[in-house]
Each structure stands twice: as C-alpha cells, then as structure tokens.
Amino acid sequence: MDRWQWIADRVPAPEDQRNLALLARVIEMDFGGRVEREKDLTALMAVRYRWGNKTTRRRAMRLAAVGVVRWTRSERDHWTKTYELVPEADLEVSPRTPVEAVAGV
C-alpha cells in the first residue's frame, strides 16, 4: 500500500489528509526520506508553505501516530528529533486470522 492511500484510510478529514500527504511528500522529496533535524523541516515548511513551527511539529507527530513516519531523538543531542519515512513495503496490512478460526467455530 502506498503512503497516500495509507493516510487516506486512517485520517477522516480531507484537509488533514492533504496536509499530512504534503508533509510526507516534502520529507520524501526534499529530505530523501530522512530529516536529520526537526529544525530543518520546520524552517523549510515555514518558508515554502507558511506553516508555523508548532503546526509542522504537530503534523509530523500525527504522521508518526498514523504510522507513516518514525521519529527518534538524535544520538548527538537528546533534544533534536529526527524523522524517517516508513518504507511503503512496511505499510502493508498484515493478514488477519478469521474470527471463526480463533473462536474455534
């Protein structure tokens, strides 16, 4: 499943879908899928799209909650966040066991 469909399936509001998809695209195209410093991402989004720092951070964390992005603290200093896109192959929904098989029916 591609990222865009993954976002659309998990975020109900169309405007939120567009904003999250835009942020994921920026991370993919402008940062090569990995943002080393959150500050770089917030600066780019502020200049290019007039998003505030808090707006960018909240949307990045929403992408993480949806499962499109993983974030960690930098190894160099504990304050800096890094973001990395989850590979599309990892977004595949795992096959679920039918309820009848679990219940023994």
Summary of the structure (lengths in Angstrom):
residues: 105
radius of gyration: 16.3
end to end distance: 31.7
largest distance: 58.9
contacts: 266
relative contact order: 0.17
helix: 58%
strand: 11%
